[in-house]
Amino acid sequence: MRFLVLLIVLSFPVLDMIATIRFARWTGIPTVLYLAVSAIAGMALLRHERVAFRAKTLAALRGDRPLLRGQLDSARKILAALLLILPGLISDLIALVLLLLPFNLGSPLTPQPAGVSRTFSDALDGEYRRID
């Protein structure tokens, strides 16, 4: 069983590069250009998700969004970005499938009870006095 897993893991990059070269010949796109565009797209996605991850985490800590859903969505996008950076057509197709998965559809999870809002748009009324 270990030998089979090792064989699959070691043969994936070789098969991926063979598929990439054949795809490049079939479409007429230079292989290096295809790999460079894929890597640039992966790096751009990774850079964008780094900023979005911070915003999702801060929103979850404020109570605006559920924490686990944002973490899983960010992990999915980071994995897709890493697969885009890896050279190969099959890894790029897996990355596109990961990006196209409808992960955030459905009813949103509510982290707080109904009727209680913890957003910053709610104002607290009160009086204050400045002490110098």
Stockholm file with secondary structure:
# STOCKHOLM 1.0

chainA/1-132         MRFLVLLIVLSFPVLDMIATIRFARWTGIPTVLYLAVSAIAGMALLRHERVAFRAKTLAALRGDRPLLRGQLDSARKILAALLLILPGLISDLIALVLLLLPFNLGSPLTPQPAGVSRTFSDALDGEYRRID
#=GR chainA/1-132 SS CHHHHHHHHHHHHHHHHHHHHHHHHHHTCCHHHHHHHHHHHHHHHHHHHHHHHHHHHHHHHHTSSCHHHHHHHHHHHHHHHHHHHSSCHHHHHHHHHHHHSCTTCSSCCCSSCTTCCCCTTSCCCCCCCCCC
#=GC SS_cons         CHHHHHHHHHHHHHHHHHHHHHHHHHHTCCHHHHHHHHHHHHHHHHHHHHHHHHHHHHHHHHTSSCHHHHHHHHHHHHHHHHHHHSSCHHHHHHHHHHHHSCTTCSSCCCSSCTTCCCCTTSCCCCCCCCCC
//
